[in-house]
């Protein structure tokens, strides 16, 4: 994958770069610290798969910088990052055609999963299912949405502190409820594979994989495929499967 990370906070940008490189050593990452630097890459025909654009960096002027990029390069996917933004601004950005909104309150792993999600053609927006509105970026750590078609208000979930702490024995008991095929599918979910990729690897239909994913989430008590993968990682799925 080829990404353009545009953010004027060096510490955050470098930390994100390290997460990306650990997740995909072959990834090409371009770095910019303002809108002008972003345009410099694009004007030199350096076209990334996704631009990760900071909402507050120099040159943005609210959403004017995003508007300029979308107008000049409408074919390039753009996701908005922010440490402080209100839902009304996110909605405006969605109308401009962004493929994702990534709060900087997200964990590194969740950030990588969100990037992988938009690379597959999905969209990611943090959505408060209780308030039925988009979350501002200064709320708690966000969980990723389950795979779903594009909608006007794509769903996602907020991970509560209780969800983040699990008993290892309880997780192992849940994993024991999975069939051998479900465990196999789960191992690919951990790798971040999309349903189509898993179907190709297992020589199955995509609809069959979707059914397995649904069963996995139900048996593990997970809200979506990403949370199911996180639960399995806590118990070291590979070691569990060898046992």
C-alpha positions as MATLAB code, in Angstrom:
seq = 'XXXXXXXXXXXXXXXXXXXXXXXXXXXXXXXXXXXXXXXXXXXXXXXXXXXXXXXXXXXXXXXXXXXXXXXXXXXXXXXXXXXXXXXXXXXXXXXXXXXXXXXXXXXXXXXXXXXXXXXXXXXXXXXXXXXXXXXXXXXXXXXXXXXXXXXXXXXXXXXXXXXXXXXXXXXXXXXXXXXXXXXXXXXXXXXXXXXXXXXXXXXXXXXXXXXXXXXXXXXXXXXXXXXXXXXXXXXXXXXXXXX';
ca = [
       0.000    0.000    0.000;
       1.020    3.598   -0.577;
      -0.091    6.224    1.932;
       0.361    9.958    2.300;
       0.306   11.008    5.959;
      -0.191   14.759    6.256;
       0.112   16.010    9.843;
       2.127   18.805   11.458;
       2.536   16.946   14.764;
       5.874   15.200   14.313;
       5.490   12.867   17.295;
       2.081   11.594   16.141;
       3.199   11.323   12.517;
       6.341    9.352   13.418;
       4.396    7.047   15.746;
       1.817    6.335   13.044;
       4.603    5.712   10.541;
       6.119    3.081   12.836;
       2.754    1.342   13.276;
       2.213    1.260    9.509;
       5.697   -0.101    8.814;
       5.299   -2.814   11.438;
       1.928   -3.815    9.974;
       3.234   -3.789    6.389;
       7.030   -3.543    5.915;
       6.460   -3.122    2.166;
       4.219   -0.074    2.643;
       5.355    3.178    1.033;
       4.578    6.158    3.247;
       4.906    9.775    2.104;
       5.048   12.431    4.842;
       3.851   16.029    4.736;
       3.294   18.604    7.471;
       0.833   20.910    5.696;
      -1.561   21.174    2.757;
       1.115   22.699    0.517;
       3.387   19.707    1.141;
       0.498   17.394    0.289;
      -0.048   19.180   -3.035;
       3.679   19.016   -3.769;
       3.514   15.209   -3.816;
       0.339   15.134   -5.891;
       1.647   17.639   -8.424;
       4.748   15.436   -8.806;
       2.424   12.521   -9.717;
       3.009   10.791   -6.385;
      -0.484    9.335   -6.049;
      -1.150    7.397   -2.814;
      -3.890    4.833   -2.273;
      -5.159    6.958    0.624;
      -4.335   10.392    1.998;
      -4.552   10.680    5.798;
      -5.223   14.373    6.316;
      -4.971   16.178    9.661;
      -7.882   18.543   10.270;
      -5.879   21.161   12.185;
      -2.606   21.364   10.236;
      -1.422   24.518    8.410;
      -3.273   25.223    5.181;
      -6.456   23.411    6.128;
      -8.380   26.539    7.211;
     -11.241   24.445    8.497;
     -12.211   22.226    5.577;
     -10.945   24.474    2.765;
      -7.760   22.444    2.366;
      -9.776   19.234    2.088;
     -12.073   20.914   -0.438;
      -9.100   21.917   -2.597;
      -7.675   18.397   -2.582;
     -11.027   16.778   -3.366;
     -11.649   19.252   -6.200;
      -8.197   18.823   -7.764;
      -7.829   15.054   -7.212;
     -11.339   13.568   -6.808;
     -10.117   10.064   -7.673;
      -7.811    9.837   -4.633;
      -9.256    8.535   -1.374;
      -8.954   10.931    1.566;
      -9.512   10.165    5.250;
      -9.628   12.895    7.877;
      -7.671   12.634   11.141;
      -8.256   14.854   14.129;
      -7.551   15.403   17.802;
     -10.378   17.919   18.044;
     -13.320   18.214   15.654;
     -17.077   18.477   16.047;
     -19.652   16.144   14.437;
     -21.018   18.971   12.254;
     -17.605   19.380   10.598;
     -17.283   15.625   10.100;
     -20.658   15.578    8.341;
     -19.493   18.368    6.032;
     -16.344   16.375    5.267;
     -18.443   13.288    4.511;
     -20.451   15.345    2.027;
     -17.146   16.299    0.387;
     -16.434   12.619   -0.167;
     -13.985   11.512    2.513;
     -13.724    7.741    3.004;
     -13.028    7.885    6.720;
     -12.733    9.909    9.903;
     -10.024    8.699   12.315;
     -10.023   10.257   15.815;
      -6.520   10.513   17.239;
      -7.919    8.912   20.387;
      -7.888    5.565   18.544;
      -5.246    3.014   19.487;
      -2.452    2.260   17.029;
      -3.920   -1.165   16.198;
      -7.365    0.317   15.585;
      -5.836    2.978   13.349;
      -4.150    0.333   11.203;
      -7.367   -1.688   10.964;
      -9.232    1.454    9.901;
      -6.666    2.143    7.184;
      -6.896   -1.449    5.955;
     -10.675   -1.144    5.904;
     -10.759    1.905    3.635;
      -8.142    0.328    1.374;
     -10.620   -2.492    0.668;
     -13.222    0.010   -0.487;
     -15.158    0.336    2.777;
     -15.656    3.562    4.733;
     -14.968    4.172    8.425;
     -16.600    6.753   10.678;
     -16.795    6.716   14.484;
     -20.461    6.606   15.362;
     -22.103    6.716   18.790;
     -24.829    4.081   18.543;
     -26.491    5.320   21.746;
     -26.642    8.998   20.806;
     -27.202    8.138   17.108;
     -24.632   10.701   16.032;
     -21.033   10.971   14.900;
     -18.573   11.176   17.763;
     -16.251   14.152   18.250;
     -12.612   13.073   18.341;
     -12.057   13.872   22.007;
     -14.217   10.956   23.174;
     -12.751    7.573   24.151;
     -10.962    4.984   22.017;
     -13.019    3.839   19.062;
     -13.745    0.352   17.786;
     -14.096   -0.366   14.102;
     -17.385   -1.028   12.320;
     -18.458   -4.364   10.955;
     -18.259   -4.775    7.208;
     -21.258   -3.087    5.619;
     -22.261   -1.310    2.393;
     -21.755    2.432    2.164;
     -24.555    4.338    3.830;
     -25.178    7.985    4.593;
     -24.235    7.394    8.222;
     -21.941    4.313    8.303;
     -22.106    2.446   11.640;
     -19.261    1.985   14.068;
     -19.044    1.349   17.778;
     -17.425    2.858   20.819;
     -15.358    0.390   22.829;
     -16.118    0.788   26.523;
     -13.368    0.299   29.124;
     -15.071   -2.918   30.203;
     -14.734   -4.326   26.678;
     -10.987   -3.795   26.818;
     -10.422   -6.016   29.866;
     -11.182   -9.724   29.546;
     -10.512  -12.844   31.537;
      -8.144  -15.120   29.586;
     -10.025  -18.224   30.743;
     -13.312  -16.733   29.555;
     -11.821  -15.965   26.134;
     -10.470  -19.504   25.819;
     -13.897  -20.878   26.710;
     -15.480  -18.765   23.973;
     -12.909  -19.878   21.422;
     -13.647  -23.500   22.321;
     -17.203  -22.966   21.062;
     -15.950  -22.281   17.527;
     -15.861  -24.989   14.875;
     -12.521  -25.849   13.189;
     -13.614  -23.874   10.100;
     -14.602  -20.853   12.199;
     -11.212  -20.934   13.920;
      -9.572  -21.008   10.508;
     -11.616  -18.026    9.314;
     -10.830  -16.197   12.562;
      -7.106  -16.656   11.968;
      -7.494  -14.745    8.697;
      -9.563  -12.032   10.387;
      -6.619  -11.438   12.706;
      -4.452  -10.842    9.640;
      -6.925   -8.206    8.451;
      -8.081  -10.170    5.393;
     -11.354   -9.158    3.735;
     -14.122  -11.713    3.132;
     -13.210  -12.097   -0.544;
      -9.560  -12.781    0.302;
     -10.528  -15.397    2.879;
     -12.947  -17.014    0.429;
     -10.197  -17.292   -2.193;
      -7.722  -18.785    0.284;
     -10.209  -21.361    1.565;
     -11.850  -21.992   -1.835;
     -15.269  -21.041   -0.466;
     -18.034  -18.635   -1.465;
     -17.974  -15.107   -0.010;
     -21.481  -15.617    1.381;
     -20.186  -18.679    3.286;
     -17.406  -16.604    4.827;
     -19.918  -13.945    5.881;
     -21.959  -16.624    7.646;
     -18.855  -17.909    9.428;
     -17.921  -14.362   10.504;
     -21.426  -13.853   11.849;
     -21.199  -17.094   13.809;
     -17.766  -16.178   15.164;
     -18.991  -12.799   16.406;
     -22.050  -14.374   18.034;
     -20.064  -17.082   19.846;
     -17.328  -14.692   20.994;
     -19.786  -11.995   22.047;
     -18.089   -9.544   19.666;
     -19.821   -6.544   18.100;
     -18.003   -6.964   14.792;
     -15.188   -8.764   12.970;
     -12.468   -6.441   14.275;
     -13.458   -6.898   17.898;
     -13.563  -10.668   17.311;
      -9.979  -10.505   16.012;
      -8.876   -8.456   19.032;
     -10.486  -10.956   21.419;
      -8.682  -13.853   19.709;
      -5.350  -12.029   19.814;
      -5.632  -11.662   23.580;
      -5.696  -15.450   23.916;
      -3.041  -16.159   21.220;
      -5.243  -17.994   18.724;
      -2.394  -19.907   17.084;
      -1.351  -21.475   20.375;
      -5.005  -22.242   21.174;
      -5.424  -24.041   17.833;
      -2.308  -26.172   18.523;
      -3.622  -27.251   21.926;
];
